[in-house]
Amino acid sequence: MLIKNRVMREFFYAFGDFFMWIFENTIEPLGNIPNNAAILLGFVGLFIWLRMQARFNAEAKANGTLK
């Protein structure tokens, strides 16, 4: 049982070290770019969805199925 715990601990520490390396070497140097990209992507998706919803509403109104 002790060996299993040590193996699991080593695995999770290695996993955490990997993510720390990823964060320190890729995300951190990018600064605020990933945040701005996520916000921009969200707004683009919002405007696409609103345009599609307007088309669906116009079609439903023309068919008389809009409640």
N, CA, C and O atoms as a MOPAC input file, in Angstrom:
PM7 MOZYME 1SCF
protein

 N      0.82900 1    -1.19500 1     0.00000 1
 C      0.00000 1     0.00000 1     0.00000 1
 C      0.86700 1     1.24900 1     0.00000 1
 O      0.52800 1     2.24700 1    -0.63600 1
 N      1.99500 1     1.19200 1     0.72000 1
 C      2.88200 1     2.34600 1     0.80100 1
 C      3.48500 1     2.67200 1    -0.56100 1
 O      3.66000 1     3.84100 1    -0.90400 1
 N      3.79900 1     1.64500 1    -1.33000 1
 C      4.37600 1     1.86400 1    -2.66600 1
 C      3.33900 1     2.50500 1    -3.57800 1
 O      3.67100 1     3.39700 1    -4.35900 1
 N      2.10000 1     2.06700 1    -3.49000 1
 C      1.02800 1     2.62900 1    -4.30500 1
 C      0.84500 1     4.12000 1    -3.99500 1
 O      0.66700 1     4.92200 1    -4.91200 1
 N      0.88800 1     4.49400 1    -2.72500 1
 C      0.75100 1     5.89900 1    -2.34800 1
 C      1.90000 1     6.72900 1    -2.89400 1
 O      1.69700 1     7.85400 1    -3.35200 1
 N      3.12000 1     6.17400 1    -2.84600 1
 C      4.27800 1     6.90400 1    -3.33900 1
 C      4.20100 1     7.09200 1    -4.85500 1
 O      4.53800 1     8.15600 1    -5.37300 1
 N      3.76200 1     6.06400 1    -5.54900 1
 C      3.62400 1     6.15500 1    -6.99800 1
 C      2.57800 1     7.20400 1    -7.36600 1
 O      2.79500 1     8.01300 1    -8.26800 1
 N      1.46500 1     7.18800 1    -6.67600 1
 C      0.42100 1     8.17100 1    -6.95100 1
 C      0.89800 1     9.58100 1    -6.62800 1
 O      0.61200 1    10.51700 1    -7.37500 1
 N      1.62000 1     9.74200 1    -5.52400 1
 C      2.14100 1    11.05500 1    -5.15100 1
 C      3.12400 1    11.55500 1    -6.21100 1
 O      3.07200 1    12.72000 1    -6.60400 1
 N      4.01300 1    10.68300 1    -6.67000 1
 C      4.96600 1    11.06500 1    -7.69800 1
 C      4.25300 1    11.44000 1    -8.99300 1
 O      4.64600 1    12.38600 1    -9.67500 1
 N      3.20700 1    10.69300 1    -9.32700 1
 C      2.43400 1    10.99600 1   -10.53600 1
 C      1.79600 1    12.37900 1   -10.44400 1
 O      1.90100 1    13.17700 1   -11.37500 1
 N      1.14400 1    12.65900 1    -9.33600 1
 C      0.45300 1    13.94000 1    -9.20700 1
 C      1.41900 1    15.11000 1    -9.08900 1
 O      1.12900 1    16.20000 1    -9.58400 1
 N      2.55100 1    14.90600 1    -8.45000 1
 C      3.55800 1    15.96900 1    -8.40700 1
 C      4.11200 1    16.22700 1    -9.80600 1
 O      4.31800 1    17.38200 1   -10.17800 1
 N      4.35600 1    15.17800 1   -10.58600 1
 C      4.82900 1    15.34700 1   -11.96100 1
 C      3.77300 1    16.05700 1   -12.80200 1
 O      4.09200 1    16.92100 1   -13.62000 1
 N      2.53000 1    15.68600 1   -12.59400 1
 C      1.41300 1    16.32600 1   -13.30300 1
 C      1.35700 1    17.81000 1   -12.96500 1
 O      1.19900 1    18.64500 1   -13.85600 1
 N      1.48400 1    18.14000 1   -11.69300 1
 C      1.48100 1    19.54000 1   -11.26700 1
 C      2.68200 1    20.29700 1   -11.78500 1
 O      2.55500 1    21.45300 1   -12.18900 1
 N      3.85600 1    19.66500 1   -11.78200 1
 C      5.05300 1    20.31500 1   -12.32400 1
 C      4.89300 1    20.60800 1   -13.81500 1
 O      5.32000 1    21.65500 1   -14.30100 1
 N      4.27600 1    19.67300 1   -14.53200 1
 C      4.02900 1    19.88900 1   -15.96000 1
 C      3.14700 1    21.10700 1   -16.18200 1
 O      3.45500 1    21.94600 1   -17.02800 1
 N      2.06100 1    21.21600 1   -15.43900 1
 C      1.16600 1    22.36000 1   -15.60900 1
 C      1.81600 1    23.66700 1   -15.16500 1
 O      1.54900 1    24.71600 1   -15.75200 1
 N      2.65300 1    23.62000 1   -14.15100 1
 C      3.39600 1    24.82300 1   -13.76000 1
 C      4.33800 1    25.24900 1   -14.88100 1
 O      4.46000 1    26.43800 1   -15.17600 1
 N      5.00200 1    24.27900 1   -15.50500 1
 C      5.89800 1    24.59400 1   -16.61800 1
 C      5.12600 1    25.21400 1   -17.77800 1
 O      5.55900 1    26.20800 1   -18.36000 1
 N      3.97100 1    24.61800 1   -18.11000 1
 C      3.12800 1    25.15900 1   -19.18700 1
 C      2.73200 1    26.58900 1   -18.86200 1
 O      2.82700 1    27.46700 1   -19.71900 1
 N      2.29400 1    26.83100 1   -17.64500 1
 C      1.85200 1    28.16700 1   -17.25900 1
 C      2.99800 1    29.16700 1   -17.32500 1
 O      2.83700 1    30.26100 1   -17.86700 1
 N      4.14700 1    28.80400 1   -16.78200 1
 C      5.26500 1    29.74300 1   -16.70800 1
 C      5.88700 1    30.02000 1   -18.07100 1
 O      6.42400 1    31.10700 1   -18.28300 1
 N      5.82900 1    29.06900 1   -19.00100 1
 C      6.53000 1    29.22200 1   -20.26900 1
 C      5.64100 1    29.56700 1   -21.45000 1
 O      6.15400 1    29.93500 1   -22.50600 1
 N      4.34100 1    29.46300 1   -21.31000 1
 C      3.47300 1    29.79900 1   -22.44100 1
 C      2.44200 1    30.86000 1   -22.07100 1
 O      2.35400 1    31.89600 1   -22.73000 1
 N      1.68600 1    30.61500 1   -21.05400 1
 C      0.57500 1    31.51400 1   -20.74100 1
 C      1.06500 1    32.80800 1   -20.10300 1
 O      0.60700 1    33.89000 1   -20.47000 1
 N      1.97700 1    32.71000 1   -19.16800 1
 C      2.45200 1    33.89800 1   -18.45900 1
 C      3.13000 1    34.91100 1   -19.38900 1
 O      2.86100 1    36.10500 1   -19.26100 1
 N      4.00100 1    34.48900 1   -20.32200 1
 C      4.61600 1    35.47200 1   -21.22500 1
 C      3.61500 1    36.14100 1   -22.16900 1
 O      3.86900 1    37.24300 1   -22.65500 1
 N      2.49200 1    35.49200 1   -22.43200 1
 C      1.49500 1    36.08400 1   -23.32000 1
 C      0.75800 1    37.24600 1   -22.66500 1
 O      0.14900 1    38.06000 1   -23.35900 1
 N      0.80600 1    37.33200 1   -21.37500 1
 C      0.16500 1    38.44000 1   -20.67100 1
 C     -1.34300 1    38.35000 1   -20.74200 1
 O     -1.93500 1    37.33700 1   -20.36800 1
 N     -1.95700 1    39.40600 1   -21.22200 1
 C     -3.41400 1    39.51300 1   -21.23400 1
 C     -4.02400 1    39.05400 1   -22.55700 1
 O     -5.24100 1    39.13100 1   -22.72300 1
 N     -3.22000 1    38.58300 1   -23.49300 1
 C     -3.72400 1    38.18900 1   -24.80800 1
 C     -4.76300 1    37.06800 1   -24.72100 1
 O     -5.80100 1    37.18000 1   -25.37300 1
 N     -4.54400 1    35.99000 1   -23.95000 1
 C     -5.58400 1    34.95000 1   -23.87400 1
 C     -6.91100 1    35.46400 1   -23.31400 1
 O     -7.97700 1    35.03400 1   -23.75500 1
 N     -6.85300 1    36.37700 1   -22.35000 1
 C     -8.08700 1    36.94200 1   -21.79600 1
 C     -8.82400 1    37.75700 1   -22.85200 1
 O    -10.03800 1    37.62500 1   -23.01300 1
 N     -8.08800 1    38.59500 1   -23.56700 1
 C     -8.71200 1    39.40200 1   -24.60600 1
 C     -9.27200 1    38.53700 1   -25.73000 1
 O    -10.33600 1    38.83500 1   -26.27100 1
 N     -8.56000 1    37.46500 1   -26.08400 1
 C     -9.04300 1    36.56000 1   -27.11900 1
 C    -10.33600 1    35.87800 1   -26.68500 1
 O    -11.25800 1    35.73700 1   -27.48800 1
 N    -10.41400 1    35.45500 1   -25.43200 1
 C    -11.63000 1    34.80800 1   -24.93200 1
 C    -12.81500 1    35.77500 1   -24.93600 1
 O    -13.92700 1    35.39200 1   -25.29700 1
 N    -12.58300 1    37.01300 1   -24.53800 1
 C    -13.65100 1    38.01400 1   -24.53400 1
 C    -14.10500 1    38.30900 1   -25.95900 1
 O    -15.30400 1    38.40000 1   -26.22500 1
 N    -13.15100 1    38.46000 1   -26.87600 1
 C    -13.48200 1    38.72600 1   -28.27400 1
 C    -14.26500 1    37.56800 1   -28.87000 1
 O    -15.26300 1    37.78300 1   -29.55900 1
 N    -13.82300 1    36.34500 1   -28.61200 1
 C    -14.53300 1    35.17100 1   -29.10800 1
 C    -15.94400 1    35.09800 1   -28.53900 1
 O    -16.87600 1    34.72200 1   -29.24900 1
 N    -16.11300 1    35.44800 1   -27.28200 1
 C    -17.44300 1    35.46400 1   -26.67500 1
 C    -18.36600 1    36.47000 1   -27.33200 1
 O    -19.53500 1    36.17100 1   -27.57600 1
 N    -17.85200 1    37.66900 1   -27.62300 1
 C    -18.68300 1    38.67400 1   -28.28400 1
 C    -19.01700 1    38.28400 1   -29.71900 1
 O    -20.13900 1    38.50700 1   -30.17400 1
 N    -18.06500 1    37.71000 1   -30.43000 1
 C    -18.33800 1    37.24600 1   -31.79300 1
 C    -19.42900 1    36.18400 1   -31.76100 1
 O    -20.36600 1    36.22800 1   -32.55800 1
 N    -19.30800 1    35.23000 1   -30.84300 1
 C    -20.34200 1    34.19800 1   -30.70600 1
 C    -21.69600 1    34.78600 1   -30.34700 1
 O    -22.72700 1    34.33700 1   -30.84800 1
 N    -21.69500 1    35.79700 1   -29.47400 1
 C    -22.94700 1    36.44700 1   -29.09000 1
 C    -23.62400 1    37.09900 1   -30.28900 1
 O    -24.82900 1    36.94300 1   -30.48700 1
 N    -22.84800 1    37.83000 1   -31.08900 1
 C    -23.43200 1    38.51300 1   -32.24200 1
 C    -23.91400 1    37.52700 1   -33.30600 1
 O    -24.93500 1    37.76800 1   -33.95100 1
 N    -23.19600 1    36.42700 1   -33.49600 1
 C    -23.65800 1    35.40300 1   -34.43800 1
 C    -24.97000 1    34.80000 1   -33.95200 1
 O    -25.91100 1    34.62400 1   -34.72500 1
 N    -25.01800 1    34.48600 1   -32.65400 1
 C    -26.22900 1    33.88700 1   -32.09500 1
 C    -27.41700 1    34.85400 1   -32.19900 1
 O    -28.52300 1    34.44300 1   -32.55200 1
 N    -27.18800 1    36.13200 1   -31.89300 1
 C    -28.28600 1    37.10600 1   -31.97600 1
 C    -28.78000 1    37.27100 1   -33.40000 1
 O    -29.98200 1    37.41200 1   -33.62600 1
 N    -27.85900 1    37.25600 1   -34.37400 1
 C    -28.26500 1    37.36900 1   -35.77300 1
 C    -29.09300 1    36.14700 1   -36.18900 1
 O    -30.11100 1    36.28100 1   -36.86900 1
 N    -28.64800 1    34.95800 1   -35.77500 1
 C    -29.41300 1    33.74800 1   -36.09100 1
 C    -30.78500 1    33.77800 1   -35.42200 1
 O    -31.77900 1    33.37300 1   -36.02600 1
 N    -30.84400 1    34.25100 1   -34.18700 1
 C    -32.11700 1    34.30700 1   -33.47400 1
 C    -33.07500 1    35.28000 1   -34.15200 1
 O    -34.27500 1    35.01500 1   -34.22900 1
 N    -32.56000 1    36.39300 1   -34.64000 1
 C    -33.40500 1    37.35300 1   -35.36100 1
 C    -33.96800 1    36.71900 1   -36.62700 1
 O    -35.13200 1    36.93800 1   -36.96500 1
 N    -33.16000 1    35.94100 1   -37.32400 1
 C    -33.65000 1    35.25000 1   -38.53200 1
 C    -34.72700 1    34.23000 1   -38.17500 1
 O    -35.74500 1    34.12700 1   -38.85900 1
 N    -34.49700 1    33.47600 1   -37.09600 1
 C    -35.49900 1    32.49200 1   -36.67600 1
 C    -36.80100 1    33.18000 1   -36.27700 1
 O    -37.88500 1    32.69800 1   -36.60500 1
 N    -36.69700 1    34.29800 1   -35.57200 1
 C    -37.90800 1    35.03700 1   -35.17900 1
 C    -38.64600 1    35.57000 1   -36.39500 1
 O    -39.87400 1    35.51200 1   -36.44300 1
 N    -37.91400 1    36.09400 1   -37.38700 1
 C    -38.55900 1    36.60500 1   -38.61500 1
 C    -39.25800 1    35.47600 1   -39.36700 1
 O    -40.36200 1    35.65400 1   -39.88000 1
 N    -38.60900 1    34.31500 1   -39.42900 1
 C    -39.23000 1    33.17700 1   -40.10300 1
 C    -40.46600 1    32.70500 1   -39.35800 1
 O    -41.47400 1    32.38300 1   -39.98600 1
 N    -40.41200 1    32.65800 1   -38.02900 1
 C    -41.56600 1    32.24100 1   -37.23700 1
 C    -42.70200 1    33.23800 1   -37.36700 1
 O    -43.87000 1    32.85300 1   -37.41600 1
 N    -42.36200 1    34.52500 1   -37.42200 1
 C    -43.40500 1    35.54500 1   -37.57300 1
 C    -44.07000 1    35.42800 1   -38.93900 1
 O    -45.28700 1    35.58200 1   -39.05200 1
 N    -43.27300 1    35.15300 1   -39.98800 1
 C    -43.82800 1    34.99800 1   -41.33700 1
 C    -44.70900 1    33.75600 1   -41.42400 1
 O    -45.70000 1    33.76400 1   -42.15600 1
 N    -44.38200 1    32.71300 1   -40.71300 1
 C    -45.17500 1    31.47400 1   -40.72700 1
 C    -46.34400 1    31.51500 1   -39.76200 1
 O    -47.19600 1    30.62700 1   -39.77800 1
 N    -46.39100 1    32.55100 1   -38.91300 1
 C    -47.46300 1    32.66300 1   -37.93300 1
 C    -47.28500 1    31.76400 1   -36.74000 1
 O    -48.25400 1    31.47200 1   -36.04000 1
 N    -46.05900 1    31.31200 1   -36.48500 1
 C    -45.82600 1    30.41900 1   -35.36300 1
 C    -45.14600 1    31.10500 1   -34.20000 1
 O    -44.80800 1    30.45100 1   -33.21400 1
 N    -44.93800 1    32.40200 1   -34.29000 1
 C    -44.30300 1    33.14000 1   -33.21000 1
 C    -45.32900 1    33.40900 1   -32.12300 1
 O    -46.40400 1    33.94000 1   -32.40500 1
 N    -45.01500 1    33.05300 1   -30.89600 1
 C    -45.96900 1    33.23400 1   -29.78800 1
 C    -45.72800 1    34.56600 1   -29.12300 1
 O    -46.42200 1    34.91400 1   -28.16800 1

